[in-house]
Amino acid sequence: MENLTGQKVWLVKSELGKTWGVIGVFDNVLATEKFAEEKYREWTGDEEFTWGRGKTAQEIHIETSTQPLDGKLIISEYPVRSK
């Protein structure tokens, strides 16, 4: 039987066009938000963007040399379980 440990993890997921995946796993919500903020800035070139405290998703638009990509950065919180 699995028991909740009282700990949590946060995943940063990206959905760009038809592609999605987990791009980061953290045990600290502030580090999670900072990582998502840095990825958004890197991908969009918007150096002034800040990830709002407690925010769970951000629409994203990326201009590429071949085609623009629309999608989201998503932060999800999960409880840690042990066996």
C-alpha positions in Angstrom: 0.0 0.0 0.0 1.2 3.5 -0.8 1.3 6.2 1.8 1.5 10.0 1.3 4.7 11.3 2.7 3.6 14.9 3.2 6.2 16.0 0.6 5.4 17.4 -2.8 7.1 17.7 -6.2 6.4 20.2 -9.0 6.7 19.4 -12.7 7.2 21.9 -15.4 5.5 20.8 -18.6 5.7 22.4 -22.0 3.1 22.0 -24.8 4.3 23.5 -28.0 2.3 22.8 -31.1 1.5 19.1 -31.1 4.5 18.3 -28.9 4.5 18.1 -25.1 6.7 16.8 -22.4 8.1 17.3 -18.8 11.1 19.6 -18.9 11.8 19.9 -15.2 11.0 18.2 -11.8 11.6 20.1 -8.6 11.1 19.7 -4.8 10.8 23.4 -4.3 8.0 25.6 -5.7 10.2 28.7 -5.9 12.8 26.9 -8.0 10.1 25.6 -10.2 8.7 29.0 -10.9 12.2 30.4 -11.5 12.9 27.6 -14.0 9.6 28.2 -15.9 10.3 31.9 -15.9 13.8 31.4 -17.4 12.5 29.0 -20.1 9.8 31.5 -21.1 12.4 34.3 -21.3 14.8 32.0 -23.3 12.2 30.9 -25.8 10.4 34.2 -26.3 13.2 36.8 -25.8 11.0 38.7 -23.3 13.7 39.5 -20.7 11.1 41.4 -18.5 8.7 38.5 -18.0 8.1 37.3 -14.4 6.3 34.2 -13.4 3.5 35.2 -10.9 3.6 33.5 -7.5 1.1 30.6 -7.5 0.6 30.8 -11.3 0.0 27.4 -12.9 0.1 28.1 -16.6 1.4 30.6 -19.1 0.5 30.9 -22.8 3.6 31.1 -25.0 4.2 32.1 -28.6 7.6 31.4 -30.2 8.8 32.7 -33.5 11.0 30.2 -35.3 12.8 30.4 -38.7 10.3 27.8 -40.1 7.0 28.4 -38.4 5.6 30.1 -35.2 4.7 27.8 -32.3 1.9 28.4 -29.8 1.6 26.6 -26.6 1.8 26.7 -22.8 4.2 26.3 -19.9 2.4 24.5 -17.1 3.4 23.9 -13.4 1.7 20.9 -11.8 2.0 19.9 -8.1 1.9 16.3 -7.0 2.1 14.6 -3.6 5.0 12.2 -3.0 4.0 8.6 -2.2 6.0 5.8 -0.7 5.4 2.1 -0.6 
